[in-house]
Amino acid sequence: MGQPKCVEHSTFSLYNTVRLGTKMIGLPNVGSTLYTYFSTPVYTIAPFFIPGCAVVVPASTSPSSVEIMKTIQEERCHSISVLWLKDFHDLLYHPHLGDYDLSSILGVGTSGNVVPKSLLDRAADLLPKANVFVVYGMTELTSVASAPAAMIGEGKGTTVGKPAPHVEIQLVDKDGQVVPLGQVGEVWVRGEFLFKGYHGDKEKTSQAMTADGWYKTGDLGVLDENGVLKHFGRCSDMIIRNAYNVHPSVIEAPLSKHPKVQDVRVVSVPNPASVEEICACIILKEGRSADSREMKTACVEMGMVPIEVPGYFVFFNEFPMTASLAKVDRKKLRLIAMEKLDLTKKP
């Protein structure tokens, strides 16, 4: 795992992040809400903005799915804020999910990466009373936008809704020029949520922020004519295959719906003929088996164009996580995939 980012916030930015963020996702002011990551400073002050709501804190700073389910059942929690995508996925696919009474849950906020429609559909089936919100944010600017699951449609990327109050968003090309509505660009944001900088690292801060206050998120997205943002993932995750740019989310979304697939992440691996080759890293559902030929056939049947069909399929029992445990560590995953494919040796 890498070193955590030393992001420096002010009282002003934290106050506005929590005050407006809790309103944005509609946390209840009655009953109880489960805070799964209370060690994060921004969540420590959140309860002060939802008076009347009891805050339930798990004993562990990184609670397991079983701990989360036990806590919800025992405390009759009405909501969960916030459940990282990986943890939400693990909870919904836990083999003993049906052993716990989670019927009290009326709301769930999930964040951390592109949220596949298939996961939201599963949540609707297993937690039918829960209103699931997808929250788009980051440590530097905690809550940028949010969207209810009903807004999340089929296709590429994840709809993350309209910007939060007092947050500005613009999408730019590689030269920093604003792109037209409906075109993919890097998401830049500024507003009252914005952090001060990276503590003790002026160079890194100047690379991430412009002189007029825009923070370069490093994420790819699209804004439509109604100001609704769709998130595609990280610019750095883009795969260059021949002369084409292919983003992992384009492949992950359909593959996540395969009946044998529990989780999938797509990374690039080196290939001298095509610059980079697409590698689909897959965790199969318990008791299921599959091979590369079956997965490649499935991709074609799903309607993927040839440039999107992965050249490699590698199967995992689990994915490596980042230091925050909030996301899959794609850099480490790529290295492990290269080792499994025997691509680490230089020609």
C-alpha positions in Angstrom: 0.0 0.0 0.0 1.2 3.5 -0.7 1.5 6.5 1.7 -1.8 8.2 2.6 -2.3 11.7 1.1 -1.6 14.5 3.6 -4.6 16.7 2.6 -4.9 19.8 4.7 -8.4 21.2 5.2 -9.5 24.3 7.0 -12.3 24.6 9.5 -14.2 26.5 6.8 -13.9 23.7 4.2 -14.8 20.9 6.7 -17.8 22.8 8.0 -19.2 23.4 4.5 -18.4 19.9 3.4 -20.5 18.4 6.2 -23.2 21.0 6.4 -24.1 20.8 2.7 -23.1 17.2 2.2 -25.5 15.8 4.8 -28.3 17.8 3.3 -27.4 16.7 -0.2 -27.8 13.0 0.5 -30.7 13.5 2.8 -29.5 11.9 6.0 -32.4 11.4 8.5 -32.8 13.5 11.6 -34.6 10.6 13.4 -33.6 7.1 14.3 -30.0 6.1 14.0 -27.3 6.2 11.3 -24.3 3.9 11.0 -21.0 5.6 10.5 -18.6 2.9 9.2 -15.5 5.2 8.9 -15.7 7.4 12.0 -11.9 7.7 12.1 -12.2 10.1 9.1 -12.2 13.6 10.6 -14.9 14.9 8.3 -17.4 12.3 9.5 -16.4 13.0 13.2 -18.3 16.3 13.1 -21.1 15.2 10.8 -23.5 14.3 13.7 -23.7 17.9 14.7 -25.6 18.7 11.5 -28.2 16.0 11.9 -29.7 16.7 15.3 -32.1 14.1 16.5 -30.3 11.2 14.8 -28.3 8.8 17.0 -24.9 8.0 15.6 -23.8 4.3 15.7 -20.1 3.6 15.5 -18.7 0.0 15.0 -16.0 -1.2 17.3 -13.6 -1.6 14.4 -12.2 1.3 12.4 -12.5 -1.0 9.3 -15.6 -3.1 10.0 -16.2 -6.4 8.2 -19.4 -7.1 6.4 -20.5 -9.3 9.3 -19.7 -6.5 11.8 -21.8 -4.1 9.7 -24.7 -6.5 9.4 -24.7 -7.3 13.1 -24.6 -3.7 14.1 -27.5 -2.8 11.8 -29.5 -5.6 13.2 -28.8 -4.9 16.8 -29.1 -1.1 16.6 -31.9 -1.0 14.0 -30.0 1.6 12.0 -32.0 3.6 9.5 -29.1 4.6 7.2 -25.4 4.0 6.4 -23.1 6.9 5.7 -20.9 6.3 3.8 -20.2 2.7 2.6 -17.2 2.5 0.2 -18.0 0.7 -3.0 -15.9 -2.3 -2.2 -17.5 -2.8 1.2 -21.0 -2.3 -0.3 -20.2 -4.9 -2.9 -18.9 -7.3 -0.3 -21.9 -6.8 1.9 -24.4 -7.4 -0.9 -22.6 -10.6 -2.0 -21.9 -11.9 1.4 -23.0 -15.6 1.7 -24.7 -15.0 5.0 -26.5 -11.7 4.1 -29.9 -13.5 4.5 -29.1 -14.4 8.1 -29.4 -10.8 9.3 -32.4 -8.5 9.5 -31.5 -5.4 7.6 -35.0 -4.3 7.0 -34.6 -1.1 9.1 -32.2 0.4 6.5 -33.9 3.2 4.6 -30.9 4.9 3.1 -27.3 4.1 2.0 -24.6 6.4 0.7 -22.0 4.7 -1.4 -18.8 6.2 -2.9 -15.2 5.4 -3.8 -15.3 4.6 -7.6 -17.5 4.1 -10.6 -20.6 2.3 -9.3 -21.9 -0.3 -11.7 -25.7 -0.4 -12.5 -25.7 -4.2 -11.7 -24.7 -3.5 -8.1 -27.4 -0.9 -7.6 -29.9 -3.4 -9.1 -28.8 -6.0 -6.6 -29.2 -3.5 -3.8 -32.7 -2.8 -5.0 -33.5 -6.5 -4.8 -31.9 -7.2 -1.4 -32.6 -3.9 0.3 -35.9 -2.9 -1.2 -36.7 -0.2 1.4 -33.3 1.5 1.1 -32.9 4.7 -0.9 -29.3 4.3 -2.3 -27.3 7.4 -3.1 -24.2 7.5 -5.2 -21.8 10.2 -3.8 -19.0 11.6 -5.9 -16.2 13.1 -4.0 -12.6 12.8 -2.9 -10.4 13.6 0.1 -9.5 17.0 -1.3 -13.2 18.1 -1.9 -15.3 15.6 0.0 -18.7 15.8 -1.6 -19.0 17.2 -5.1 -22.2 15.7 -6.3 -24.7 12.9 -5.5 -27.5 11.0 -7.3 -30.2 8.6 -6.3 -29.9 5.1 -7.7 -33.0 5.7 -9.9 -30.9 8.2 -11.9 -28.2 5.6 -12.7 -29.0 4.2 -16.1 -27.4 1.6 -18.3 -24.3 2.3 -20.3 -20.9 3.7 -19.7 -19.9 5.4 -16.5 -22.0 6.3 -13.5 -24.3 9.2 -13.2 -23.4 11.2 -10.1 -25.9 14.0 -10.3 -25.8 17.7 -10.2 -23.1 19.6 -8.3 -23.6 20.2 -4.6 -24.5 23.8 -3.5 -21.6 26.3 -4.0 -19.5 23.8 -6.0 -18.4 24.8 -9.5 -17.5 22.1 -12.1 -15.9 22.4 -15.5 -14.6 19.7 -17.9 -11.4 20.4 -19.7 -9.2 18.7 -22.4 -5.6 17.8 -22.1 -4.7 21.5 -22.8 -6.9 22.8 -20.1 -9.5 24.1 -22.5 -13.2 23.7 -21.5 -14.9 21.0 -23.7 -18.5 21.4 -25.0 -21.4 19.8 -23.1 -21.7 16.1 -23.8 -18.0 15.6 -24.5 -15.6 13.7 -22.2 -13.1 15.8 -20.2 -11.2 15.9 -17.0 -13.3 17.1 -14.1 -12.1 20.3 -12.4 -13.8 21.7 -9.4 -13.7 24.6 -7.0 -15.8 25.9 -4.1 -16.3 26.1 -0.4 -15.4 22.5 0.2 -11.9 22.8 -1.3 -8.9 21.8 0.7 -6.0 24.2 1.4 -3.3 22.0 -0.2 -1.0 19.1 0.5 0.7 19.7 3.8 4.4 20.5 3.3 4.3 19.9 -0.4 4.0 23.1 -2.4 5.1 21.4 -5.6 2.3 18.8 -5.5 -0.2 21.4 -4.5 0.7 23.7 -7.5 0.4 20.7 -9.8 -3.1 19.8 -8.6 -4.5 23.4 -8.3 -4.6 26.3 -10.7 -3.9 29.9 -9.8 -7.6 30.8 -10.0 -8.6 28.0 -7.6 -9.6 25.0 -9.8 -8.7 21.6 -8.4 -7.7 19.0 -11.1 -9.5 15.8 -9.9 -7.8 13.5 -12.4 -11.3 12.0 -13.2 -12.9 11.7 -16.5 -16.6 12.8 -16.9 -19.3 14.2 -19.0 -21.7 17.1 -18.3 -25.1 17.1 -20.0 -27.3 20.1 -20.9 -29.0 19.8 -17.5 -25.8 20.1 -15.6 -25.8 16.4 -14.6 -22.4 14.8 -14.3 -21.5 11.3 -15.4 -18.2 9.8 -14.0 -16.1 7.4 -16.0 -13.1 6.9 -13.7 -9.5 8.1 -13.5 -7.6 9.6 -16.4 -4.6 7.6 -15.4 -6.5 4.4 -15.9 -7.0 5.0 -19.6 -5.7 2.2 -21.7 -4.0 3.0 -25.1 -4.7 0.1 -27.4 -3.3 0.6 -30.9 -4.5 4.2 -31.7 -7.6 4.0 -29.5 -8.2 5.1 -25.9 -10.3 2.6 -23.9 -11.4 3.3 -20.4 -11.8 0.4 -18.0 -15.4 1.3 -17.0 -16.5 0.7 -20.6 -15.6 -3.0 -20.2 -16.2 -3.4 -16.4 -19.9 -2.3 -16.7 -21.1 -5.2 -19.0 -18.7 -7.8 -17.5 -20.0 -7.1 -14.0 -23.4 -8.4 -15.2 -22.1 -11.8 -16.2 -23.8 -14.4 -14.0 -20.5 -16.0 -12.9 -18.7 -12.7 -12.1 -18.7 -11.3 -8.6 -16.3 -8.4 -9.2 -14.2 -7.2 -12.1 -11.4 -4.6 -12.6 -9.8 -3.9 -16.0 -6.1 -2.8 -16.2 -3.5 -2.4 -18.9 -0.5 -4.7 -19.4 2.4 -4.1 -21.7 2.2 -5.3 -25.3 4.8 -4.2 -27.9 2.4 -4.7 -30.8 -0.5 -2.6 -29.5 1.3 -0.3 -26.9 -1.0 -1.7 -24.2 -3.2 -4.7 -24.0 -6.5 -4.9 -22.0 -6.5 -7.3 -19.1 -9.8 -8.2 -17.2 -9.1 -9.2 -13.6 -12.1 -11.2 -12.4 -13.3 -12.6 -9.1 -15.8 -15.4 -9.8 -18.8 -16.1 -7.6 -18.4 -18.8 -5.0 -18.6 -22.3 -6.6 -18.4 -21.0 -10.2 -15.6 -21.7 -12.7 -14.7 -20.1 -16.0 -11.8 -19.6 -18.4 -10.6 -17.0 -20.8 -12.3 -18.5 -23.8 -15.7 -18.4 -22.1 -15.2 -14.8 -20.9 -14.0 -13.6 -24.4 -17.1 -15.2 -26.0 -19.3 -13.5 -23.4 -17.8 -10.1 -24.3 -18.6 -10.6 -27.9 -22.1 -11.7 -27.1 -22.6 -8.6 -24.9 -21.9 -6.5 -28.0 -18.4 -5.2 -27.2 -16.6 -4.0 -30.3 -13.3 -5.7 -31.1 -11.2 -2.9 -29.7 -12.9 -3.3 -26.3 -12.6 -7.1 -25.9 -9.8 -7.9 -23.4 -6.8 -9.8 -24.7 -6.3 -11.3 -21.3 -8.5 -12.6 -18.5 -6.9 -13.3 -15.1 -8.8 -14.8 -12.2 -8.3 -13.7 -8.6 -9.6 -14.7 -5.1 -9.4 -11.0 -3.9 -8.1 -7.7 -5.1 -5.3 -5.6 -3.4 -6.6 -2.4 -1.8 -5.2 1.1 -1.4 -4.0 2.4 2.0 -7.4 3.8 2.8 -9.1 0.5 2.0 -11.6 2.5 0.1 -10.6 1.4 -3.4 -9.0 -1.4 -5.3 -5.3 -0.6 -5.9 -5.1 -0.8 -9.7 -1.4 -0.2 -9.8 -0.7 -3.2 -7.6 -3.4 -5.2 -9.4 -1.7 -4.5 -12.7 1.7 -5.8 -11.4 0.1 -9.0 -10.0 -1.6 -9.6 -13.4 1.6 -9.1 -15.2 3.3 -11.6 -12.9 0.5 -14.1 -13.5 0.8 -13.6 -17.3 4.6 -13.7 -17.1 4.9 -10.2 -18.6 7.3 -8.8 -16.1 10.4 -9.9 -18.0 11.9 -7.3 -20.4 12.2 -8.5 -24.1 
